[in-house]
Amino acid sequence: MGKLTNGYDNNMYEKFKKRLKEEIKLSGMTTKELAEKVGVTDPMITQYYTTDKLPSVPTFEKLCRALDVSADYLLGLTDE
């Protein structure tokens, strides 16, 4: 098991950050557009994939819906 960061397995956390950044790019949305859809600030979206800041569960759900990806995919539990 990887090192825990904020109670999360470090490998899962790193996959989340990488996949979130990739999915934002693939979506064609800017971080500002995504932030508006999710109801957070533009800098907060950036913090999710560049720092140790994690979204709340409701925000995480909104991210998944806005990016049209599963929670399992963003967390690295599946590759689909």
N, C-alpha and C positions, 0 to 999 in steps of 0.2 A: 504494500500500500504506500502511496506517495505521502509526502509531508502534508499535514493538514493546514489549510489557510482559512481562517474565519470559520472553522468547522467543516470545511470542504476538502475533499481529496485534491491535492495540488495538481495531479494530472487532469482531473475533470475540470478544475478551475482554469487551467491553461488552455484546454480544448475549448471551453466556453468562450474565453477571450478571443482566441483565434477564429473560431467559427462565427462569432458575432460580427467581427470586423469583416470577414469574407462575405457574409450574407448581406451586410449593409451595402457593400460594394456591388454585389450581384443584383441587389434590388433596384439599383439606379437612383435610390433616394439619397439625399444628403442627410447628414446627421441632424440637421435642423428640421427637415421634413419628418424624419422618423421620430424625433423628440416631440413634435407637435401631435403626431398620431398616438404616441404613447402617453403623453401628458407629463413629460419631464423637460428639463432644459437641455439644450444642445450640448453644453459642457458635460452634463451628467451622462449622456450617451457615450461620449468619448471616454469618460472615466471608467465606464464598464469594461472597456477593452484595453485600457492602458494602465489602470491602477488596481488596487485591491478592493475597490468599491463594487459591491454586488447589488443587483436590483432587488427590490422587494418581490414577493411572490406575485402580487397583482401586476406589477410592472413587467416582470418576466413573462407572464401570460400575454400581456399586450405586445411585448416584443415579438414573441412567437407568432402571434396573429398578424401583426403588421408585416413581418418578414415572410410569412407563409411557410414556416418550418415548425417541426415538432420540438417539444421541450427535450425529448430524448436526444434528438440530433444536436441541439445547441449545447447540451451537457456532455456530448461525446459518448453517450450510451449506445448509439446506433450510428451507422454511416448513411442511413437513408433519410 
